[in-house]
Amino acid sequence: MKVVGLVTEYNPFHNGHRYHIQQAKAVTGADVVVAVMSGNFVQRGEPALFDKWTRAQTALENGVDLVIELPTFYAVQPSHIFAEGAVRLLSAMGITDMVFGSEHADVDFLKLAEQAPSVEDGHAFQEKNQTFAHAYATQLAEETGFVLEDPNDILAFGYAKAVIKLGVDMTLHPIQRVAAGYHDQSFADDQTIASASSIRLALHKGKLDKVQGVVPEATLQAIAQAPHTIAFETPFWQLLKYRLMTDTTGQLGQVYQMAEGLEHRLAAVALGEPGPKNYQSFIKSVKSKRYTFARMQRTLLYTLLNIKVDQMQAAMQDPYLRILGFTDAGQQFLNQIKKTVTLPLISKVDQNLAKANLRLDYKAGKIWQLLANEPGQQQDVTRQPIHVTGQKQADRGETNEIS
């Protein structure tokens, strides 16, 4: 059984993702597609548009055979930690081929990673008037001639660094990103592939008809029926403001990634008069040249979730494979690897797991529900993996145990 691994967010699942799956199979000859997918929050520190179960269902109906959750402690991180976590999970399942999109698919990212400067090298990394990412990219360009600035290239580089660091057997297959750029904010009416960013923006503006040509039917059904976080910023800001107003700066200072006295600035701006009007104005008030917008959003999410440094570090030392769903082929693959997988396979979550190994994911799921104004079905406890059978649409929502 030939298996290929993908690292995804599916926020939301669109036609470009379906093309990615098709190409992954074509490039590797794979029979089974395994997607490691971010949970209820994505790398930039925002809640996913739909919850992890809705996104897993959509993926399984469009070519993915097994969806494994990328835990919060890996998913909401800068690119190198995000990538290392994903590679670790894929490798634990014995997957040796990984396909990802890239703006420069002709680049040998493993070779580039071998030539790259280490974090410890170069005084430029310590400069206070620029982000770490910019400083590193500058030195990388000086030493290798490659300008690392496009989002998918940055992740591709992260995957290559992770493969080298972890010493795993994995072949990397970059494929050319087509039709839409990662940061594109709009798309033409005749386009069939658009960026997730532009799709979310169109939905935020209420242009539901605009997205019909760029997403599959399963995503359209989710848009019509599933709880979502399109307007998450207002409730996010209210919850965050409460945290900043009630915690002491000493407590805030223990939050993961709360560096260089940032807690004092956050508290001062939040408590100031008249104070920021909304989430966006707050971020603009506290942001500096030292931090990227994404870094600030992640730190604010850590603050909202009250994730302390020691909690994050402990969680990262105890990874696992949380199964969100599978097809018949995915179930067959799971049964095949049961005795060889090197991390715990989790298909059921009880209260003990929710309070121990999965405590960060459990907390993130609860907060996602608040942001989506959806107090309904549990995100973790009592949920079983989705099983999409051969008749995918007819059997939508069926659940099963792994045999």
Phi, psi and chi 1 to 4 in degrees:
 res  aa     phi    psi   chi1   chi2   chi3   chi4
   1 MET       -  114.9 -178.2  177.4  -73.9      -
   2 LYS   -86.7  128.3  179.8   70.3  171.5  177.5
   3 VAL  -125.2  140.1 -175.8      -      -      -
   4 VAL  -124.3  142.3   63.3      -      -      -
   5 GLY  -106.4  141.2      -      -      -      -
   6 LEU  -125.1  152.5  -47.6  178.2      -      -
   7 VAL  -118.4  122.8 -177.2      -      -      -
   8 THR  -140.6  165.5   67.0      -      -      -
   9 GLU  -122.9  -31.4  -69.9 -174.2  -28.5      -
  10 TYR    47.9   60.6  -65.7  152.2      -      -
  11 ASN  -123.6   70.5 -171.9   35.4      -      -
  12 PRO   -94.7  178.1   35.7  -36.6      -      -
  13 PHE   -68.9  128.7 -168.8   98.7      -      -
  14 HIS  -134.8 -178.6   54.3   67.5      -      -
  15 ASN   -63.1  -30.1  -69.4  -13.7      -      -
  16 GLY   -63.0  -36.2      -      -      -      -
  17 HIS   -67.2  -40.2  -66.1  135.2      -      -
  18 ARG   -63.3  -40.2 -169.1  156.4   56.0 -178.8
  19 TYR   -61.2  -41.0  170.7   80.6      -      -
  20 HIS   -59.1  -44.5 -179.4 -148.0      -      -
  21 ILE   -64.0  -44.6  -65.6  165.5      -      -
  22 GLN   -61.8  -43.1  -67.4  166.3  -11.1      -
  23 GLN   -67.3  -36.8  -72.2  -62.0  -58.7      -
  24 ALA   -60.5  -41.3      -      -      -      -
  25 LYS   -67.9  -41.0  -73.2 -175.5  172.8 -178.6
  26 ALA   -66.4  -42.0      -      -      -      -
  27 VAL   -69.2  -37.8  167.3      -      -      -
  28 THR  -105.9  -13.7   62.9      -      -      -
  29 GLY    69.8   26.3      -      -      -      -
  30 ALA   -73.5  146.7      -      -      -      -
  31 ASP   -93.8  -27.4  -50.4  -63.9      -      -
  32 VAL  -128.3  134.5  175.9      -      -      -
  33 VAL  -112.5  121.5  177.1      -      -      -
  34 VAL  -110.1  124.7  176.1      -      -      -
  35 ALA  -110.4  122.9      -      -      -      -
  36 VAL   -90.1  112.9  171.0      -      -      -
  37 MET  -119.8  134.2 -175.3 -171.2   77.8      -
  38 SER   -54.8  146.7  -61.9      -      -      -
  39 GLY   -76.1 -132.3      -      -      -      -
  40 ASN   -79.9  -10.3  -73.8  -40.4      -      -
  41 PHE  -128.7  145.1  -73.8   85.0      -      -
  42 VAL  -105.1  176.6  -62.9      -      -      -
  43 GLN   -57.9  -34.6 -169.1 -165.5    1.3      -
  44 ARG   -79.0    4.6  -70.2  175.8   59.5   82.2
  45 GLY    86.4   14.8      -      -      -      -
  46 GLU  -105.1  153.8  -63.2  178.8   -6.9      -
  47 PRO   -69.0  140.3   26.8  -34.7      -      -
  48 ALA   -61.8  148.7      -      -      -      -
  49 LEU   -58.0  -45.9 -176.5   60.4      -      -
  50 PHE  -118.0  157.0  -57.5  113.3      -      -
  51 ASP   -67.6  170.3   72.0   17.7      -      -
  52 LYS   -65.1  -29.2   57.6 -168.3  178.2 -172.6
  53 TRP   -72.7  -42.3  -59.0  100.5      -      -
  54 THR   -63.1  -43.5  -58.6      -      -      -
  55 ARG   -68.8  -36.8  -72.9  154.3   44.3 -124.8
  56 ALA   -64.4  -43.1      -      -      -      -
  57 GLN   -58.1  -47.1  177.2   88.2   45.3      -
  58 THR   -61.3  -41.6  -53.0      -      -      -
  59 ALA   -64.0  -42.1      -      -      -      -
  60 LEU   -66.9  -26.6  -67.2  168.1      -      -
  61 GLU   -84.7   -1.4  -67.6  177.2    0.0      -
  62 ASN  -132.4   29.9  -76.7  -84.2      -      -
  63 GLY   117.4  -16.4      -      -      -      -
  64 VAL   -81.3  143.8  171.9      -      -      -
  65 ASP  -106.5  -22.5  -66.2  -62.5      -      -
  66 LEU  -149.2  130.3  171.7   63.3      -      -
  67 VAL  -114.9  120.6 -179.3      -      -      -
  68 ILE  -110.9  133.2  -60.9  -67.7      -      -
  69 GLU   -74.9  130.9  179.1  175.8    1.2      -
  70 LEU   -82.5  111.3 -174.8   63.3      -      -
  71 PRO   -59.8  157.8  -21.4   33.1      -      -
  72 THR   -52.8  -38.8  -58.9      -      -      -
  73 PHE   -69.8  -12.8   53.4   80.9      -      -
  74 TYR  -106.1  -36.7  -75.0  149.5      -      -
  75 ALA   -70.1  -38.8      -      -      -      -
  76 VAL  -100.5   75.3 -172.8      -      -      -
  77 GLN  -151.8  162.2  -68.3  -79.9   12.5      -
  78 PRO   -61.4  164.9   20.1  -31.7      -      -
  79 SER   -57.1  -37.3   60.3      -      -      -
  80 HIS   -70.4  -35.0   64.8  -70.9      -      -
  81 ILE   -76.9  -41.8  -60.1  177.0      -      -
  82 PHE   -54.0  -50.2  175.6   96.4      -      -
  83 ALA   -66.1  -42.9      -      -      -      -
  84 GLU   -63.4  -40.4 -176.3  176.5  -33.6      -
  85 GLY   -62.6  -43.9      -      -      -      -
  86 ALA   -64.4  -44.3      -      -      -      -
  87 VAL   -62.9  -39.3  169.3      -      -      -
  88 ARG   -60.7  -43.4 -171.8 -178.3  -62.5  -85.6
  89 LEU   -68.8  -44.1  -61.4 -166.7      -      -
  90 LEU   -61.6  -44.0  -70.7  171.8      -      -
  91 SER   -64.4  -35.1  178.1      -      -      -
  92 ALA   -62.4  -25.6      -      -      -      -
  93 MET   -90.4    3.0  -69.0 -179.6  -79.5      -
  94 GLY    80.0   16.9      -      -      -      -
  95 ILE   -81.5  128.4  -64.1  172.0      -      -
  96 THR  -116.5    2.2   57.1      -      -      -
  97 ASP  -128.3  132.0  -74.6  -85.6      -      -
  98 MET  -132.7  131.8  177.3  179.6  175.2      -
  99 VAL  -117.7  136.9  172.8      -      -      -
 100 PHE  -148.3  155.5   48.9   84.1      -      -
 101 GLY   -79.0  153.1      -      -      -      -
 102 SER  -153.1  146.7  169.4      -      -      -
 103 GLU   -76.2  -20.6  -72.9   85.2    1.5      -
 104 HIS  -131.3   76.3  -65.0   84.9      -      -
 105 ALA   -69.5  -12.7      -      -      -      -
 106 ASP   -84.1   -5.9   57.5  -27.7      -      -
 107 VAL   -80.1  138.4  171.1      -      -      -
 108 ASP   -86.2   94.8 -175.7  -21.5      -      -
 109 PHE   -69.3  -29.3  -74.9   98.1      -      -
 110 LEU   -65.2  -42.9  -83.7  173.6      -      -
 111 LYS   -64.8  -42.3 -177.5  176.9  179.6 -179.2
 112 LEU   -60.7  -43.1 -178.5   67.7      -      -
 113 ALA   -65.3  -35.1      -      -      -      -
 114 GLU   -67.2  -30.7  -70.1  169.0  -11.6      -
 115 GLN   -87.3  -10.6  -62.7  173.0  -23.3      -
 116 ALA   -70.9  150.1      -      -      -      -
 117 PRO   -68.9  148.7   26.2  -34.8      -      -
 118 SER   -82.3  162.2   67.0      -      -      -
 119 VAL   -61.3  -31.9  172.3      -      -      -
 120 GLU   -74.1  -18.0  -68.1   76.8   16.3      -
 121 ASP   -87.6  140.4  -66.2  -23.5      -      -
 122 GLY    91.1  125.9      -      -      -      -
 123 HIS   -70.2  -17.3   67.1  -79.0      -      -
 124 ALA   -61.2  -26.9      -      -      -      -
 125 PHE   -68.7  -15.9  -61.9  149.2      -      -
 126 GLN   -97.1   -0.9  -54.4  -56.4  -42.4      -
 127 GLU   -65.6  136.6  -65.8  -67.6  -26.7      -
 128 LYS   -88.7  -13.1  -58.2  -68.1 -175.4 -178.2
 129 ASN   -97.5   15.4   62.6  -11.6      -      -
 130 GLN  -151.9  158.8   59.0 -178.0  -34.2      -
 131 THR   -72.4  157.5   65.4      -      -      -
 132 PHE   -59.5  -41.5  172.3   87.5      -      -
 133 ALA   -60.0  -42.4      -      -      -      -
 134 HIS   -67.7  -41.6 -177.1  -92.2      -      -
 135 ALA   -63.3  -42.4      -      -      -      -
 136 TYR   -66.7  -44.3 -171.9   89.3      -      -
 137 ALA   -61.1  -37.2      -      -      -      -
 138 THR   -63.2  -46.8  -61.3      -      -      -
 139 GLN   -69.1  -35.8 -171.2  159.4  -22.5      -
 140 LEU   -61.8  -42.9  179.1   67.4      -      -
 141 ALA   -63.0  -39.3      -      -      -      -
 142 GLU   -65.1  -36.0  -69.4  175.4   -4.8      -
 143 GLU   -90.7  -26.2  -63.2 -168.2   16.1      -
 144 THR  -121.6  -18.8   68.3      -      -      -
 145 GLY    85.9   -3.7      -      -      -      -
 146 PHE   -97.6  129.6 -177.6   76.4      -      -
 147 VAL   -92.4  109.2  179.3      -      -      -
 148 LEU   -93.6   97.2 -172.9   66.3      -      -
 149 GLU  -139.0  -18.7   59.7 -178.2   -0.4      -
 150 ASP   -84.2  140.9  -66.1  -52.5      -      -
 151 PRO   -55.5  -46.4  -25.0   33.9      -      -
 152 ASN   -72.1  -31.6  -71.2  -79.6      -      -
 153 ASP   -64.8  -38.6  -75.8  -10.1      -      -
 154 ILE   -62.3  -43.0  -68.3  171.1      -      -
 155 LEU   -67.7  -40.1  -84.0  176.0      -      -
 156 ALA   -58.7  -42.8      -      -      -      -
 157 PHE   -62.5  -40.2  179.4   73.7      -      -
 158 GLY   -63.2  -40.6      -      -      -      -
 159 TYR   -62.2  -43.3  -60.6  139.5      -      -
 160 ALA   -63.8  -44.0      -      -      -      -
 161 LYS   -60.5  -39.9  -68.2  -77.8  -77.0 -173.0
 162 ALA   -66.6  -42.1      -      -      -      -
 163 VAL   -59.2  -42.2  166.7      -      -      -
 164 ILE   -68.6  -46.6  -66.6  170.8      -      -
 165 LYS   -62.8  -43.4  177.8 -179.6  177.2 -179.8
 166 LEU   -83.1  -14.6  -62.0  174.1      -      -
 167 GLY    64.7   38.1      -      -      -      -
 168 VAL   -95.5  159.1  -61.0      -      -      -
 169 ASP   -89.5   98.4  176.1   19.2      -      -
 170 MET  -149.8  128.2 -171.5  167.3  -66.0      -
 171 THR   -94.3  129.6  -57.6      -      -      -
 172 LEU   -98.7  131.5  -58.1 -179.3      -      -
 173 HIS  -123.2   93.2  -55.6  -87.5      -      -
 174 PRO   -75.2  139.7   24.0  -28.6      -      -
 175 ILE  -123.1  149.3   58.9  173.7      -      -
 176 GLN   -68.6  127.0 -171.2   67.0   42.6      -
 177 ARG   -68.5  135.8 -173.0  179.6  177.3   96.5
 178 VAL  -122.1  152.9  -62.6      -      -      -
 179 ALA    69.9  -42.6      -      -      -      -
 180 ALA  -134.9  137.5      -      -      -      -
 181 GLY   -82.1  153.3      -      -      -      -
 182 TYR   -54.4  -41.9 -178.4   90.9      -      -
 183 HIS   -96.5    5.8  -69.0  -58.2      -      -
 184 ASP   -55.1  135.0  -74.9   -2.8      -      -
 185 GLN  -104.4   -2.2  -64.2  -63.9  -63.2      -
 186 SER  -151.4  167.3   62.4      -      -      -
 187 PHE  -153.1  152.8   53.0   93.3      -      -
 188 ALA   -75.2  157.6      -      -      -      -
 189 ASP   -62.7  -27.4  -68.7  -20.7      -      -
 190 ASP   -93.6    3.0   60.3  -11.1      -      -
 191 GLN   -72.5  146.7  -80.7 -174.8 -126.3      -
 192 THR  -109.8  -12.9   57.6      -      -      -
 193 ILE  -127.3  129.4  -66.6  179.9      -      -
 194 ALA  -137.4  160.2      -      -      -      -
 195 SER   -73.1  154.0   71.2      -      -      -
 196 ALA   -61.8  -35.5      -      -      -      -
 197 SER   -60.1  -45.3  -61.8      -      -      -
 198 SER   -69.9  -32.6   63.2      -      -      -
 199 ILE   -67.4  -43.8  -66.6  169.7      -      -
 200 ARG   -63.1  -39.8  -68.0 -166.0  -58.9  -88.8
 201 LEU   -65.0  -42.2 -177.3   59.4      -      -
 202 ALA   -62.0  -40.8      -      -      -      -
 203 LEU   -66.7  -38.7  -67.5  174.0      -      -
 204 HIS   -61.7  -33.8 -175.5   75.2      -      -
 205 LYS   -84.9    0.8  -67.1  178.8  177.6  179.5
 206 GLY    79.6   15.3      -      -      -      -
 207 LYS   -90.5   68.4  -62.3 -179.4  179.0 -180.0
 208 LEU   -64.2  -37.0  -57.0 -176.9      -      -
 209 ASP   -67.0  -24.6   57.5  -31.8      -      -
 210 LYS   -64.2  -33.3  179.2   80.6  170.7  174.7
 211 VAL   -91.0   -4.7  -54.3      -      -      -
 212 GLN   -60.4  -31.9  -69.4 -177.1    0.6      -
 213 GLY   -86.0   -4.5      -      -      -      -
 214 VAL  -119.0    1.9  -65.6      -      -      -
 215 VAL  -132.2  153.9  -60.7      -      -      -
 216 PRO   -75.7  171.4   27.3  -34.7      -      -
 217 GLU   -59.2  -38.6  178.8   61.6   28.6      -
 218 ALA   -61.0  -37.0      -      -      -      -
 219 THR   -70.3  -39.1  -61.4      -      -      -
 220 LEU   -60.5  -39.5  -69.3  176.1      -      -
 221 GLN   -65.4  -38.7  -69.2 -175.3   24.1      -
 222 ALA   -64.2  -42.1      -      -      -      -
 223 ILE   -59.2  -38.1  -67.8  168.9      -      -
 224 ALA   -78.0  -28.8      -      -      -      -
 225 GLN  -122.1  -30.9  -58.0  170.0    6.5      -
 226 ALA   -86.9  149.0      -      -      -      -
 227 PRO   -59.1  147.5  -21.4   32.7      -      -
 228 HIS  -145.6  171.0   58.0   74.7      -      -
 229 THR  -120.9   35.0   60.2      -      -      -
 230 ILE   -55.1  -40.2  -69.4  173.5      -      -
 231 ALA  -106.4   46.2      -      -      -      -
 232 PHE   -71.0  -23.1   80.1   90.2      -      -
 233 GLU   -63.0  -36.3  -69.7 -171.9   -4.2      -
 234 THR   -65.7  -53.4  -63.5      -      -      -
 235 PRO   -66.0  -33.2   20.0  -31.3      -      -
 236 PHE   -59.7  -46.1 -168.8  104.6      -      -
 237 TRP   -64.6  -40.3  170.6 -128.6      -      -
 238 GLN   -63.8  -44.5  -65.2  -58.7  -42.0      -
 239 LEU   -66.7  -42.1  -67.2  169.5      -      -
 240 LEU   -65.2  -42.5  177.0   64.6      -      -
 241 LYS   -61.0  -39.9 -173.3  161.6   54.5  174.1
 242 TYR   -59.4  -45.2  172.2   80.5      -      -
 243 ARG   -61.3  -45.4  171.4   71.6   67.8 -168.4
 244 LEU   -68.8  -27.9  -66.4  172.8      -      -
 245 MET   -82.9  -25.8  -72.9  179.4  170.6      -
 246 THR  -103.5  -25.4   54.5      -      -      -
 247 ASP   -82.2  146.9  -80.2    6.7      -      -
 248 THR   -77.1  163.0   66.2      -      -      -
 249 THR   -64.7  -27.4   52.1      -      -      -
 250 GLY   -64.7  -41.8      -      -      -      -
 251 GLN   -67.8  -43.3  -68.8  171.0  -39.5      -
 252 LEU   -63.1  -34.0  -67.6  173.0      -      -
 253 GLY   -65.1  -16.6      -      -      -      -
 254 GLN   -88.2   -6.1  -62.2  174.1   40.7      -
 255 VAL   -68.3  141.7  169.6      -      -      -
 256 TYR   -55.4  131.9 -178.2   67.4      -      -
 257 GLN    70.7   11.6  -68.9  -69.6  -66.1      -
 258 MET   -84.7   83.5 -167.5   71.2   75.5      -
 259 ALA  -104.5  160.5      -      -      -      -
 260 GLU    55.5   37.7  -59.4  173.3  -17.4      -
 261 GLY    71.6   18.9      -      -      -      -
 262 LEU   -60.3  -28.1 -177.9   58.9      -      -
 263 GLU   -61.0  -34.4   66.1  -87.3   16.4      -
 264 HIS   -66.6  -40.8  -63.7  -76.3      -      -
 265 ARG   -67.3  -44.0 -176.5  171.2  178.7   81.3
 266 LEU   -60.5  -46.9  -64.6 -178.3      -      -
 267 ALA   -65.9  -41.2      -      -      -      -
 268 ALA   -63.5  -43.1      -      -      -      -
 269 VAL   -69.2  -41.8  172.8      -      -      -
 270 ALA   -65.8  -34.9      -      -      -      -
 271 LEU   -91.1   -7.2  -66.2  169.4      -      -
 272 GLY   -67.4  163.2      -      -      -      -
 273 GLU  -113.6  133.5  -64.1  -66.0  -15.8      -
 274 PRO   -78.8   -8.7   31.1  -36.7      -      -
 275 GLY    85.8  161.7      -      -      -      -
 276 PRO   -62.2  145.8  -17.8   30.5      -      -
 277 LYS   -82.1  -28.2  -65.8 -178.9  178.6  179.8
 278 ASN  -155.3 -178.6   53.1   45.4      -      -
 279 TYR   -61.2  -46.1  179.4   63.1      -      -
 280 GLN   -63.4  -43.3  -71.0  -65.6  -31.9      -
 281 SER   -67.7  -30.9   62.2      -      -      -
 282 PHE   -65.7  -47.7  175.7   69.3      -      -
 283 ILE   -60.5  -42.4  -68.0 -176.9      -      -
 284 LYS   -63.2  -31.7  -69.9  176.6 -178.2  177.2
 285 SER   -74.2  -29.8  -62.6      -      -      -
 286 VAL  -102.6  -13.6  -62.9      -      -      -
 287 LYS   -71.1  149.0 -171.2 -176.5  178.5  -55.4
 288 SER  -136.7  174.4   68.4      -      -      -
 289 LYS   -64.2  -20.4  -68.4 -179.0  179.2  179.4
 290 ARG   -72.3  -26.9 -178.6   66.4  169.4  164.4
 291 TYR  -121.9  138.3  -57.8  116.3      -      -
 292 THR   -74.8  163.7   63.9      -      -      -
 293 PHE   -60.3  -42.7 -173.7   84.9      -      -
 294 ALA   -63.6  -40.2      -      -      -      -
 295 ARG   -61.9  -41.6  160.7   68.7 -170.2  -84.9
 296 MET   -64.2  -43.2  -76.5  -57.6  -53.2      -
 297 GLN   -62.6  -41.2  -77.2 -159.0  142.8      -
 298 ARG   -62.6  -43.0  -74.3 -167.5  -66.5  -92.8
 299 THR   -63.4  -38.0  -57.5      -      -      -
 300 LEU   -67.8  -35.7  -64.3  178.6      -      -
 301 LEU   -68.0  -43.4  177.6   60.7      -      -
 302 TYR   -56.3  -38.8  -56.3  143.9      -      -
 303 THR   -65.0  -46.7  -56.7      -      -      -
 304 LEU   -61.4  -42.4  178.7   58.6      -      -
 305 LEU   -79.8   -7.3  -64.3  178.2      -      -
 306 ASN    56.2   47.5 -162.9   25.4      -      -
 307 ILE   -90.2  113.8  -59.9  176.3      -      -
 308 LYS   -84.5  162.3  -58.7  -64.4 -164.1  -69.0
 309 VAL   -57.0  -48.4  175.4      -      -      -
 310 ASP   -66.1  -32.8   59.1  -18.6      -      -
 311 GLN   -66.5  -43.5  -66.5  173.0  -27.7      -
 312 MET   -65.3  -44.7 -177.3   67.5   87.5      -
 313 GLN   -63.8  -39.8  -68.6  174.8  -19.0      -
 314 ALA   -66.4  -41.8      -      -      -      -
 315 ALA   -63.1  -40.2      -      -      -      -
 316 MET   -68.3  -19.2  -68.6  174.8   69.5      -
 317 GLN   -84.8   -4.7  -64.6  -58.2  -48.4      -
 318 ASP  -133.3   59.9 -164.7   19.5      -      -
 319 PRO   -72.4  166.6   27.1  -33.4      -      -
 320 TYR  -155.8  171.1   45.8   81.7      -      -
 321 LEU  -114.8   98.2  -63.3  163.8      -      -
 322 ARG   -89.2  118.1  172.6   72.9 -171.5  -77.5
 323 ILE   -85.2  121.4  -56.1  165.6      -      -
 324 LEU   -96.5  -30.4  -63.7 -178.3      -      -
 325 GLY   179.6  165.3      -      -      -      -
 326 PHE  -158.8  158.9   46.2   79.6      -      -
 327 THR   -95.1 -176.0   63.7      -      -      -
 328 ASP   -59.9  -41.8  -66.1  -19.1      -      -
 329 ALA   -66.7  -38.5      -      -      -      -
 330 GLY   -65.4  -38.6      -      -      -      -
 331 GLN   -63.9  -40.6 -174.5  177.9   38.3      -
 332 GLN   -62.1  -41.3 -176.2 -178.8   -7.1      -
 333 PHE   -64.0  -42.7  171.9   65.6      -      -
 334 LEU   -60.1  -44.1  -76.0  170.2      -      -
 335 ASN   -63.5  -31.9  -69.8  -31.0      -      -
 336 GLN   -69.7  -35.4  176.6 -177.9  -57.3      -
 337 ILE   -98.0    0.1   66.0  170.3      -      -
 338 LYS   -49.4  -40.0  -86.5 -175.4  176.2  179.8
 339 LYS   -90.6   -7.5  -65.0 -177.9  179.7  179.0
 340 THR  -116.0  -16.0   58.4      -      -      -
 341 VAL   -61.4  141.0   65.7      -      -      -
 342 THR  -103.1    4.5   58.3      -      -      -
 343 LEU  -129.3  156.8  -71.2  175.5      -      -
 344 PRO   -60.6  133.5  -22.1   32.5      -      -
 345 LEU   -94.9  123.0  -90.5  173.9      -      -
 346 ILE  -116.9  120.2  -61.8  174.7      -      -
 347 SER  -113.7  -21.3   59.3      -      -      -
 348 LYS  -126.5  142.9  -81.8 -173.9  177.0  179.2
 349 VAL  -123.3  120.3  176.3      -      -      -
 350 ASP  -104.1 -176.8   57.1   18.7      -      -
 351 GLN   -62.8  -34.4  -71.8  -70.7  -11.0      -
 352 ASN   -64.3  -46.5  -68.4  -30.7      -      -
 353 LEU   -64.5  -40.3  -91.8  177.3      -      -
 354 ALA   -62.0  -32.3      -      -      -      -
 355 LYS   -91.7   -8.1  -66.6  176.5 -179.6  177.8
 356 ALA  -117.2  -99.2      -      -      -      -
 357 ASN   -55.9  -42.0  -55.7   59.3      -      -
 358 LEU  -100.4   22.4  -86.1   74.2      -      -
 359 ARG   -61.8  -35.2   58.8 -167.5  176.8  -83.2
 360 LEU   -73.0  -40.8  -61.7 -172.6      -      -
 361 ASP   -65.9  -39.3  -68.2  -27.8      -      -
 362 TYR   -62.4  -45.6  178.7   72.5      -      -
 363 LYS   -64.4  -42.5 -171.0 -172.6  -58.4 -174.2
 364 ALA   -61.9  -38.5      -      -      -      -
 365 GLY   -64.3  -40.4      -      -      -      -
 366 LYS   -64.2  -43.0  -70.0  -68.5 -171.8 -177.0
 367 ILE   -68.4  -38.0  -65.7  -61.8      -      -
 368 TRP   -57.3  -42.5 -172.3   94.8      -      -
 369 GLN   -62.3  -37.6  -71.9 -179.6  -73.4      -
 370 LEU   -64.2  -42.6  -71.8  177.1      -      -
 371 LEU   -69.1  -27.7  -61.9  177.7      -      -
 372 ALA   -92.6   -0.3      -      -      -      -
 373 ASN    53.6   45.9 -168.0   28.0      -      -
 374 GLU  -130.1   90.6  171.2   50.5   40.9      -
 375 PRO   -84.5    9.0   32.4  -34.3      -      -
 376 GLY   -75.0 -123.1      -      -      -      -
 377 GLN   -60.1  140.7 -167.8  171.5   20.9      -
 378 GLN   -57.1  145.7  -71.7  -88.5    3.9      -
 379 GLN   -86.3  -21.8  -74.0  -66.9  -58.6      -
 380 ASP  -134.5  -65.8  -70.2  -68.0      -      -
 381 VAL   -62.6  132.9  178.6      -      -      -
 382 THR    78.3   -9.4   74.6      -      -      -
 383 ARG   -78.6  136.6  -68.1  -64.6  -70.9  -97.9
 384 GLN  -108.2  155.4  -63.3  179.2    1.0      -
 385 PRO   -57.8  143.6  -24.9   34.3      -      -
 386 ILE   -73.0  136.6  -60.3  163.3      -      -
 387 HIS  -119.2  109.8 -177.2 -170.5      -      -
 388 VAL   -98.7  116.8  174.2      -      -      -
 389 THR   -85.8 -172.9   67.9      -      -      -
 390 GLY   -57.3  -35.9      -      -      -      -
 391 GLN   -91.2   79.7  -65.2  180.0  -19.9      -
 392 LYS   -59.7  -50.1  -67.2 -173.5  176.4 -178.0
 393 GLN   -69.0  -40.4  -67.5  -67.1  -23.7      -
 394 ALA   -65.2  -33.1      -      -      -      -
 395 ASP  -101.7   20.8  -63.9  -35.0      -      -
 396 ARG   -53.7  127.4 -175.1 -177.8  177.1   99.9
 397 GLY    92.1   -4.1      -      -      -      -
 398 GLU   -68.5  140.0  177.5 -178.1  -16.5      -
 399 THR  -122.8  150.0   58.3      -      -      -
 400 ASN  -149.0  160.5  -98.9  -17.3      -      -
 401 GLU   -84.7  158.5  -70.0  -61.4  -53.2      -
 402 ILE   -74.4  128.5  -58.1  171.5      -      -
 403 SER   -73.1      -   62.1      -      -      -
